[in-house]
């Protein structure tokens, strides 16, 4: 998935690296390259869902996770 997680205007990547884990890779060089090391990681339930949106209107893409087994929603706010 694609979003601007650090607010620099370039598209970063959110990659599901394992069934329960997501990694964030930031763009560099004005968006022409992507870092090779994850800038951040988070885990969700294997059956969980993930959605991206700028929830607090700060210019950074935030992450919502939905856990189907235990009806919960988690919000992860990105900071510039």
Helices and strands as residue ranges (DSSP letters): E 2-3, E 12-18, E 21-25, E 27-28, G 29-31, E 33-34, E 40-43, E 49-53, E 62-67, E 72-76
